[in-house]
Amino acid sequence: MNNFIYDIPVKVYFGENQLSNLGTELKRYGQRVLLTYGGGSIKRIGLYDKVVEEIRSAGLDLFELSGIEPNPRIESVRAGVDICKQQGIDVLLAVGGGSTIDATKFMAAGACVEHDAWEFFGADAKPIERALPIVTILTLSATGSEMDAGGVISNLATGDKLGRMAQPMLPKVSFLDPTLTYSVSKYQTACGAADIMSHIMEVYFNTNKDLFLLDSCMEAMLKTVVKFAPIAVRDPENYEARANLMWTSSWAINGFINGGRRKAWSCHPMEHELSALYDITHGLGLAILTPRWMGYCLDETTVDRYVSFGTNVFGIDASLEPMAIARESIKRLSEFFFDTLGLQRTLSELGIKREDFALMARKACRYGDINGFKRLTAEDVERIYEMCL
Amino acid sequence: MNNFIYDIPVKVYFGENQLSNLGTELKRYGQRVLLTYGGGSIKRIGLYDKVVEEIRSAGLDLFELSGIEPNPRIESVRAGVDICKQQGIDVLLAVGGGSTIDATKFMAAGACVEHDAWEFFGADAKPIERALPIVTILTLSATGSEMDAGGVISNLATGDKLGRMAQPMLPKVSFLDPTLTYSVSKYQTACGAADIMSHIMEVYFNTNKDLFLLDSCMEAMLKTVVKFAPIAVRDPENYEARANLMWTSSWAINGFINGGRRKAWSCHPMEHELSALYDITHGLGLAILTPRWMGYCLDETTVDRYVSFGTNVFGIDASLEPMAIARESIKRLSEFFFDTLGLQRTLSELGIKREDFALMARKACRYGDINGFKRLTAEDVERIYEMCL
């Protein structure tokens, strides 16, 4: 069991109609606010008007940057950095899902340095020592970006999709209103659920021994997604389902469940190459990869984790043989993603071609083998992609 | 489901040998440090010397207040306030269990006002708008004071033992080293376990409907205590057991599990009257009261919670009749406290007299009925005390 530092000072307003606190919270951090968002969805659900009204009635100066992409691009980050520098922005307000929040984090960091924001990424990444304060209003339960210090940015020019974490990018305040996710489509709700589960499973499937408490909390979170994602898909305005998914998405990746575990994640780096090259939805890529990765990693040395997962999350009979429980747990997870949630089950269906596997696998291992639950070489990654055909 | 605000910005260093960070952390808050502690135990385990060495080598000025009692008294708080004011203390460092940390919180708050610290308590309590910064080093897993904003202080002159919460008293940094609890006696370890479980059960047994996620996390925490408290009692230097109990104790009461639940606690106000009058260990009082309180509150309207508790925490067969599961869950909890952990099972064994029940019950309801899981009048509280004879 390794030591760890727990440090998640994000303040969260959870529930409906909490935006009356927005002006007060923004004001703590300054006068000039950059509002960032993606497409028109926040206007369609009336959120944009409410946010602008709160900012104006607090007497703050409002600047805007819209058009942040799903799988947000470095060009959007650069545009935000320019506004921050030119307008002397004090605080950034990201309204949207993980893409908008991720991009906003790197705008906030980029505003504090002279170099280009893409230099925060890659092997010789520049340090992130400061960032402008960030407030978020979440509209999609998936990435957990509202309560963590990381983000992922795509660079189409280099074909890269790279992640980076840094404590200064942690949001100061996040507003989590489950009703703001009512309009999320069945498909995006399902992809979000797969993303949340993957965040937990990347930590849960680990050969580092750590706190039983945290394993049990991860099982609690996974059970919550398994119980409520189908309800949210079926009944999009079910508050209880949306609320459970929303709070689980934050806790899945804010660092709490890690404890002292230090193993690398596996499915995320494999997936990032898929969405970097094909611009698919991240959660869908994870749903397709995860059960195959579990199958690839299953052996006598790893079977115990599958048994805990299968019995505690899916309620599989604990008296069965360990290998039988493990195989059943993979089957149950597949059924959950592809039958219950209705996600596409193969890379072929998405038009992803075998001929790109070798390149993507090499890129997934650009910094060396993926040293996660089981060590994966580029060849292993290629085999796992092939299992997804 | 009610809205809530989540705001727990405590930074935690978890694990062995993290005290090398103590000087750096204290320095953030100033130059003049008041070290507070209880009896000689921190000297016996060598912790005092380590702490003093860290403070001195960081070049900070050290002041001391020792002798803080279990069930800490207002006189200790006053003594600390006097030192803070006379010496211009910048930051308080509490080293010990919940008693030392609780008392230190009110010293930190008392140092910022002109009135007597006892005026922070009771029906006309003065506001707590500021407090000096607090750093803690925990030596006992029980109260969770290291990660929450509350504390309980006794006033023998008035016969009161009263609690108070206020966000400014939240510790800035807490050091949680499981090895510092190796020397905690079997008895105190068992009492601490009962205290942790009670903190969770006071929230879990609730008629407010809230997030399934949080119910499941509470069950995860309860299972952790049930699994590891007996190991820590049997094998005091078992790191895994001590670590699990320590991190669970913090999360049992830092506010995370509450969500939007707003019902009052029940066993704590009943117990505070026992330890106010008889100075017994808080966790022992809770262990004696809790199963009787559960028995008193069980009926057709409340039985569902007992069923979830019994099946998910103690693994009772879910196919039994609900009432049978409920009664079995009370039996299993009693066996856990009194047989497995070896705690005393009645108030009579502690010399607590029936003739004091009416007065204690009235005091427990001094602000009105206890409006918790089930509403309890002073007469109800008296009946529950009688069940503990």
Interface residues (C-beta under 8 A of the other chain):
Chain A: M1 N2 N3 F4 I5 Y6 D7 I8 P9 K11 V12 Y13 F14 G15 E16 N17 Q18 L211 F212 L213 L214 S216 C217 E219 A220 M221 K223 T224 K227 F228 Y239 E240 A243 N244 W247 T248 W251 G259 G260
Chain B: M1 N2 N3 F4 I5 Y6 D7 I8 P9 K11 V12 Y13 F14 G15 E16 N17 Q18 L211 F212 L213 L214 S216 C217 E219 A220 M221 K223 T224 K227 F228 Y239 E240 A243 N244 W247 T248 W251 G259 G260
